Amino acid sequence: MNQAVPTVRRRGRPSSATGTEGGGEVQSLDRAIALLEVLALADGLTLSEVARAAELPTSTVHRLLTTLERRGLVGHDPATGLWMVGIGLFRVGSAYLRIRKLPEIARSLLRELSHGVNETVNLSLIEGPHLVCVAQVESHAAVRAFFRIGGDLPIHASGGGKAILSAMNPEARRAWLGGDQLLRFTEHTHVSRRALQADLAEIAERGFSIDDEEHTPGMRCVAAAVLDEWREPVGAISISAPTVRMPPERIADLGARVREAARRLTTQYSGR
């Protein structure tokens, strides 16, 4: 006797009687999204300019734009004939700003980076005078860097903290640093603002920071800042390892990797 096999449906997705979707409807949706992407790159385009950029017939573009205009997703200026993104699109996009969470967005990227370098990777945020680790993927090496989730480090003596400081505007940086004298943790810690400022200038030029045993003897770290849509730092990605596995000749490669990871996470988080 044959038994019926239940159909497994992914959560959040409606069932379909035929298992396929209307090709024409999907194509129209795809084209409409493409038009929004074209308009998002300009301050206003004529109908023919939109059609040329989207590589679609003018009549098709006009029909789609008119539909999008009715929903407030695009606007049209009759005086100039220009089409542009509408306030409705801002409302849709602002919903993402309301619900986005950096640790969740970063999860797969942190895992990818850690597996690629076989070292511990952290995502950290600034909270008061400290850098707080909010997400981590540990290395599988027997001897490895480890920082407790929720644990904090001083901003001036950590790779992530220095990366964030280097991306701040000067006024914000002064507010975060406080007094002229900085607390010493090791013989490598910057204890004066002048020394730290010189290091931050190099970090800004290089694109990643180096914590050379400045907080914990025997540990090194490279880090890069993650930015929001205003190009302000919201966190940092770091790669940490014992000094024996992060010799000077390996720092350039790891730094380039963490810089690229931070760039990708910035795009995912801010859309820029």
N, C-alpha and C positions, 0 to 999 in steps of 0.2 A: 504494500500500500504506500503510495507516494504521500509525503507530508509537505504541506505548504511551507515554504521558506519565507520568513518575514523579511520585508524590505528594510534595510538599514538606512536611515536618513540622517544626515548631519544636522545637529541642533541649529535652530535659527534659520533653516532653509525650508521653504514650502515644498510640498510634494508636487509632482507633475504627472498628469495623466498619461502623457506620451513619453516622458523622459527627456524631451527636447524642448527648447524654447523657440518662440517665433523668431526666425532669422532676421526679418525686416525690422522688428521692434528693437532687437539687440543692436543691429547696425545703426539705427537712428540714435539710440542712446550713446553708442560709441562715438558717433560723429558729433553729437551735441557736446559731449565731454571734451572732444578735441577742439571744438570752437571756444569753449571756456578757457582752455589752456592757451590758445592763440591770443585771446583777448587779455589774458592775465599778464602777458609779456609786453603789452603796449599801453599807452595812455589814451588810446582811441584809434580806431581803424575804420576806413570806409568798407562798404559791403564787398567791393571788388578786392580790396586788400585782404579781408578775412578769407574770402574764397580762394585767393591765390595762396595764402599761407597754409590753408587747410587742404589745398589741392582737391577742392570740391566744386561742383557746378554752382553758379551764383544763385540760381533758383532754389536749390536745396539748402544753401546757407541761409537765404532769406527766410525760408519756411521755418528752419530750426531756430534762428535767432528770434523770430517773432514769438515762437512758443516759449522760449526762455525768457523773453521780455515780459510776457504775461505772468510768469512766476516770479518776476523780480530778480532773476539771476543775471540778466544783462540789462544795460540801459542804452537808450538811443537818443541822440541830440538831433532833432529835426533841423535846427539851424545850420549845423555843420555836416550832418549826414553821418557822423561818427558813431560807432558802436563801442561800448566799453563794459567792463564787468559791473554788475549791479549790487545794490545794498543787500539783496537777498543772499548773494554768494558770501558776503561777509558774515551774515548771520549763521549760515551753514558752517563756514570755516571756524567761527568763534566757538562753536560747540566742541571742536577738537581741543582748543586752548583750555577749555574748562575741564576736560576730563583727562588730559594727557598726564602721564606720570613717568618721569625720566627712568627710574629703575626698571619698570616694565618694558618700556621701549628699548632699553639697552640690553635686555637679558640675552638675546640670541647673539648679539654682536660681541658681548663680553665673552661668551662661551667660544665663539669662533676665534677671537684673538688669543685666548688662553691656550686653546688647542694648537694654534699655529706657532706659538713661541714656547709652549710647555712650561709656562711660569704662571704665578698667581696674578690675576687681574682684578682690580678694584674699581668701583664707581663711588665717588665721594662727593659730598655737598658741604658747603660752608654753613656752620651754625654758630653764631656768636664768634668768639675768638678761636674756634676749633674747626678742624676738618673732620667730618663724620663719614665713616664708611657705611654705605647703604646697600651695596650689592657686591658680591664677590664670586669669582670662579677660581677655585684652588688648583694649583699645580699638583700633578701626581708624583712628583719627585719626592724621594725619601726626606731630603732636607729642603724645606721650602719656606717662603715668606707666608706669614699668617697674621691677619688682623681681624679681630672680632667684629662682626656686624654690629653697628651701633657704637663701636669704639671710636674714640676721637684722637686726633693728632694736632699739634700746634700748626697753625697756618704757615708760619715763616720757616718751619723746619720739616716740611713734608713736600714731596714732589707734587702731589695734587694741589696743595695749598699754594705753592709758588706758581704753578701753572695758572690758577685762577687769579692770583694777584697780578700776574703779568698781563692779563687780559682786561683788568679793571681800568677805569679812567683814574687819573691821579687823585682826584678828590675822594673817591670811594676807597682807594687803596690806603690813603692816609687815615681814613676813619677806621678801617679794619685793623691797621697795625698798632694804633695807639701810641705809646711812648717811644722815645728814641732808643732806649735800651731793650733788647730782646733777650728772652730767656735762653740760656745755653743748655744743651743736652749732651753734646759731644764736642770734641775739639774741632769738628768741622762745621758746627752750627754758626750761621750768621748771627752776630749779637748786636750789630749796629745797623741802623737804617741805611747808611751810605753803602755798606757792603752788600746788603740785600738788594737795594735799588740797582746796583751795578749788575747783579746776577739776574734780576728781573728784566733788565734791558736786553741781556743776551738771550734769555728765554723767549722774549717777544720776537726777536730776530730769527731764532732757530726754530720756533714752533713747538718746542717741548721743553720741559724742565728736567733737571737731574737732581735727585736727592742722593748725594754722595756721603752716606753714613752720617747725615746731619741730625738724625734723631736716634737711630739705633745702630750701634757699632756692628759691622759685618753685614749690613743690608744696604742695597742700592735700589733706586727706583727711577723710572722715567714716567712722565705724565704730560697730558695735554688737556687744555680746557675745552669744555662743551659750551656752546653759545646758544642764546635764544634768538628770536626773530629781530631783536633790537641790537644784536651783536654784543650782548652783555653776558658774562660768564654765569652759568647756572650750576656747574659741576665740573668734575674732571675724571678722566679715565687714567689709570696708572698700571704699570707693569712693575712688580716687585720681585726681587730675587736676592739670594745671598751673593756677596761680592765675588765669590769664586765662580759663580755662574753668570755674573754680569761684569766681566772685566771691561776696561776702557774700550777695547777694540770691538765689543759687542754693542756698546751703547748707541752708536749711530744707527744701526739697523733696528734695534728695539725702539729707539726714539721715533724713527720714521714710521714704524708700524703703529705706535700709539697715536701719533699725530694724524695718520690717515683714519684710524678708528674714531678719533674724536671728531674729525671732519664729517664722517658718515653719520655719526650720531647727532651732530649738529643739524644736518640736513633732515634727518628723520624727525627730530624734535621740533625744529623751527620751520621746516619747509623751505629753508634757504641754503 
